[in-house]
């Protein structure tokens, strides 16, 4: 009896399901049906969500792989001198790749499938963007060149590819800087995500662009593939520069973004520590370079960018080092003039300058001691706006907080009205100082009194820094 009842119950249930299926098919395929539209939207959301999940999974695997490779390199403690340079280069390249991967993961975490589209910042639309599409926009180069207020910039370990340290420092300052600085080598292609990620936050990206591989050690002055004569070529003989194809593609890639950026090309050229320097302080050539080659190299790169239409987007920043601790020949009046390519090739002039040991006996630990002699040389060469493109102060000696206070006092003086901004090198770096290993902590928040001095400087009534707000 119960078996028969079960069979009839099963038949009835099947009939009911079939009927409901026919009705549902009719309803769901009816034109304009809200159920159909809702289910279609839900399906798209699921598909997009699964796609994002797959992307996150792939990036996570890449992150783990890169972290593993870095750990393997770091565990190789018995490196010989012959392979140390190659290992350093590999480690630097892996670190750059890891930062990019982590930046991609951060961006994906903030992405919501099938949600409200991201709106562009309320700034003017750039030429070349698709009409009606969601695009990253920015002010024009002309607007950026002569700002109403001063720029505040930061260099951090990973920005603009990962904003964690940049944002943490901004939070401690209580102010969001308006410039992000980063480094790139000539063995790297143009990284458009650096520019778009910066302008998504209304922040001017400034690339320090070095004509050498990104993994080269800072004290490596010999780079046979990147000599200034090789870069320049011989235009009179119709010989192209050895990196012309790379430079042209780089310029085209900049144009394709439609977004402005700063380029600090081969900075600190008046020093003796980079392969684009001309002489070593005793008049001997560095890296087979000749006197006069630096300005020729700058013009050559600038001219290629002009031919490709990139100079409407690039703010060219010519930025030597402060002269205080340079060899006497490089401090002499007129030496810097020979490295300057001319006003038609430069938008801003700048300086790198630090309060750093070893300290000379006459150092009074003020901004004026660090910068005034160099500013006077710049102003004798050109009247271009000045951007202090890389500055910082060490905690060694205990003078950092007081030096920061004098920095903001000096910037408020009328004689420094031509300084349009500063960019702080917000890292701690271990180097050798007079043969002794030492760590210079350049970070704004290295100590409470240093951070307080910076916060107080920004809050001065006569401070005019343009700060972002989000």
C-alpha positions, 0 to 999 in steps of 0.5 A: 500500500505505501509503495503504491502511494509513493509511486502515485506521489512521485508521478504527481510531483513530476507532473507539477514540476513539468507544468511549472517548468512550462509556465516559467519558460513562458514567463522568463522568455516574455519580452521586458520581463523583470525576472529575466532582466534580474537573473541576467544581471545576477548571472553577469555579476556571478561571471564577473565575480568569478573572473575577478576571483580567478585574477586574484588567485593568479596574482596571489600565486605570482606573489608567492612565487616572487616572495619565494624567489627573493627568499632564495636569493636572500639566503645565498650568504656565500656570494662571490664578488664575481656574481654579486652584481648579477645577484643584486640586479636579479634581486632588485628586478624581483622586488620591483615585480613583487611590488607591482604584483602587490599593487595589482592585488590591492587594486583588485581587492577594491574592485566590485563586480557588476557594481556602480562604475568608477567615476573619474576625478573632477578634473578636465578630460585629456585629449585622446580619451574615448568619449563617454568612457570612464577615464583617468584625467588630470590638469594640463601641463601648463596648469601644473607648471605654475601652481598657485600653491607649492607641491609636497611630494613623497618617495616611499618604497613602493608608491605609486604601485602600492600606496601602503607606506605613502598613505601611512605617512600621510595619515601621520602628517594629517596631510595628503601630499600632491606628488609621488616620486619613483625611480626607473631604469633604461632596461624597463619599459614605460609603466603606464600604471604608475601614471594612471594610479597616481592621477586616480588620486589627483597626484602628480607622478615624477619619475627619476629616470636613470640611464642604466639598469634599474638593478645597478648598484648606486656606487657603480659608475661604469656602465659600458652600454650606457655611456653618454657618447653611445646615447647621443650617437653622431648626428653629424655622421648620421649615426643614431644613438644606441637607445633611440628605439627605446626612447621613441617607444617610451615617448609614444607610450607616454603619449598614449596615456594622454596624462602629464608627468614629471621626468627627472632625467639623470639627476645629480649629474654634478656629482661623481657617483653616477655613470652619466657624470662627466668627470671624477673630480680630478678631471678624469672621465667617468664611464668614457664620457666627455666634457659637454656630453651631458647637455648633449645627451639631455637635448638628444632625449628631449628632441626625440620626445618632441618628435614623438609629441610627448613634450606636451605631457612631460615636465622636464626637471634638471636637478643637480646635487647641492654643491656643499660636499662635492669635490672642489672642481665641481663646486667651482663657479661655472661648472654647473653651467656646462651641464645645463642644456638651456631653458628651451629644454628644461621646465623646472630646475631642482636639487637633491639635498640632505642633512647627512653625515659626515658633518663639516665643522662649520655646519650649523644644521640649517636649510640655509647651510644646506641649500643657499650656495646651490640655489644661488648657482641655479639662479645665476643660470636660469630663472626657471621655477625650482623644485627641491626634487629629493630632500631629507635629513638623517637622525644621526647627530640629533639635528633633524627636527631643528633642520626641518623647522628651518626648512619651513621657515626658509620656504616662507621667505620672499627670496624663495618664492621661486621654489614651487615644491619639495619631495621628501625621500621617506626611506631608511637607507644603510650605507657606508659613511667614512668606512663605517656602516651606518643607517640614515633614517630619512623618514618623516616619522623617524622620531616623534620630534621630527614628525612634530616639526614637519606637521608644525611646518605644514601648519604655519600660517605662511605655509602654502602647500597644496595638499590633496583631500580624500 
